[in-house]
Amino acid sequence: MPKRITYLEKRDGMPRDDFGLHWSTTHAEIARDLPGVIAYRQNHVRPPSASPSADAYAVDGIVELWFADESVVDAGFDSDVARRLAADEPNFLSGLTGGPVSADDPYESSPHKLWLLARWRSDASADHEAVTAWANLRAAEWSGALSASVNYLNPDGLLLTRKALRSEPRIPQVAIAFGFTSGQCAADAAATIADELGQIQGMLDNIHVYSAEELVFI
């Protein structure tokens, strides 16, 4: 089942609450009608507790879209609805970068999420099976973890960017979404995840973890 992930950066100077409200109402009402979409989720990234490092990804929101099949993906992004979405984006965004990913079908929903975003150290280190196994083990061991959804950027896929908006210069090639039963369980996992990275640090680079609240629209 085709899937796309898009990383959003809120408009410069816009309060985070206003960004979230516009995205989850005005913009979401347009996106609901995107042709071929069978699942649509917004992940509202919570502000970091400390200043982000220089190599952190500029991400205030993560969009997940699943499509019925490959034949409808291009039609959806070349539709009148897609043009209405693009016209609305400058109202609440400064940056947008997306792309096709290899992923499972829609996973168990949870309002409490941790996202691990990273890039491969090299083409030779792109071991999908090892990273997926690591993610599934974490989900099995962490208290309150519901699932791990592992997304791998398609290296041959066309990225989604906008001329009027900034684009992420190094889009994440690996995006792992962990769902939790509560915000406290997600916070506990976030506090210990750095100690759990040993098995994958040789494969991944520029690893950053973000807490998020998930909203499901389709």
N, C-alpha and C positions, 0 to 999 in steps of 0.2 A: 504494500500500500504506500503510494508516494507521500512524502512528508517534506514540509519546508519549515525551517526555523529562521526567524528574523529578529535581530537585536536592535533595540530602540534606545536612543538617547534623547532625553526630554529637552524641550526648547530652552535655550539659555535664559536664565533668570526666572523661569516659570516655577512657582511653588510645586513641590512634589505632589501634594494633594490635588492641585488643579490639573496637573498632568494626568494623574490616575483617573480623575473623574471624567475628563474629556475622552480619554482612551476607552474607558469602560462603558461609556454611554453613547455620545455622538459618533465616535469612530466605530465602535462595536456594532451599532445598529446598521451601518453601511456594510461592514464586513460579513455580517450574517448572511447576506445575499450573494456572496462570492460564488460563482458557478462551480459545481463539482466538489465543494468542501463538505466533508462528512464529520469533521471534528475541528473545533476552534477553541483554543485556550490562550488566555493571557496570563503571564507571570509577572506580577508587579514586584520588582526588586526593591528590597528594603535598603535604606541608606546604611552605609558601613559605619561601624562604631568608631573607626579610626580613619585617618586620611589614607586613601588608596595609594598603592605604590605606583611608580611611574609607568610600569608596564601593564597595569590593570586594564581590563577591557572597559570601554565607555558604554555601560549598559544600565539602563533604568527599567527596561522591560524586555521580555522575551515572548515572542509570538510562536505558537505551535499550530500548524495547519496540516491536516491530513486530507488527502484527496481520494476520490473513489478509484481512479486509475490514472495511468500516465496520459491517456488521451484527453483528459479534461484539464490537466494542469496548465498547459499553455493557453487554452481557451479561457480559463479563469483569470489569468494575469493579463489577458488582452481583451477584457470585457469592459463594459461601461461601469460596472461596479468597481473594478480595479482603478479606473481613471478617477472615479469619485473619491476613492481612498487616497490616491496620490494627491489630489487637490486639497484634501483635508489635512494631510500630514504636516505641513508647515505651521498649522495652527497650534500644534503641541509638541513637535519634534525639531531637534537640531541635527540628528543623525539617524541613519537607518542603513543596515546591511543585512542581507539574508542570503540563503542558499538552500539547495536540496540536500537532504541527509538520508543516510541509510538508517532505518529505525524499525522498531516493532510497531504493531497496530496500537491504537490508543490504549494507554495503560490506566491503572486504577487512579481515580482522581483524588487529590488531597489538597486542602487549602494551604498546608504547610510544606514548604519545599526547600531543598538545598540544591543548588546548581553548581556543579564543578565544570569549569570551562578551561580548555587547554589546547595546545598545539603539539603536534608530533615533533620530537627532537630531530628526526630525519625520516626520509622515506623508509629506510631500513628498520626503523623502530616502530612502524605502524602495525602493531600486533593487536588486531581487533579482539581476538579471542581472549587474550590475556587481560585486556582492560575490562572487557565485559565480565569475565570471571571475577575480577577484583571488585567491581561494582556490585555484583550479585552477592558476593560474600559480605560486603559491608551492610547491605540491606538485610541480610539474614542475621547479622550479629548486633546491629544497633538496636537499642530499645525503641520501640514505637515506629520503626521503619516499615513502610508498606510495600515499597517497590523501588526498583532502579530501572530507569529507562535510559539506554545508552544510544546516543546519536552521533553518527560519523559523517562529516561533511563530504559530499561527493566531489572528489578532486577535479572531475571533468565537468561539473555542473556550472551553469551560468549564474553568477551572483546577482542579487537584486540590490541595486543602489539607485539613488536619485541625484540628479544634477544639482538640485536646490538644497540638498542636505549633505552633511558630512558622512563619510563612510569609514567603517572600522578598517584600519590599514592591515591588520592581521586578524582576520575573522577566526573565531575558535574552530578548530578542526574536530574537536571532541567535546561533546556537551552531555553530561550525565545529570539526569534529574532524579533526585531522591525524594520520595513522598513520605510524610510522617503523620502520625495520628494527632500530634499536638505541636504547638510552637515550642514548648519546652524540650520535647524530644529532638526537634530539629536543632535547637540551640545547643543541646548537649553534644550532638554529633558534630556540629560546626566547631565546637571547642576542642574536639579530639581528632578531627580528620587529618590534621597535619602530621600526627603520629602514625597514620595509617597509609601514608603515601609511598612507603619504601619500595613496594613491589612494582610501582608504575613510574616512579621518578626517572628511571633510566630510559623510559619510552616517551614521556611527556615533558613538555616545556611550558613556561608561562602559565602555570596552574593557579587558578583563582577560584574561590568559593563564594557564592552569593546566596543570601537568604531571600525567599520570595513568597508571595501569596498568590495562589492560583485561582483564577476565575474561569469557569467553564461556560461557554455560550452555545456550543453545538456539541 
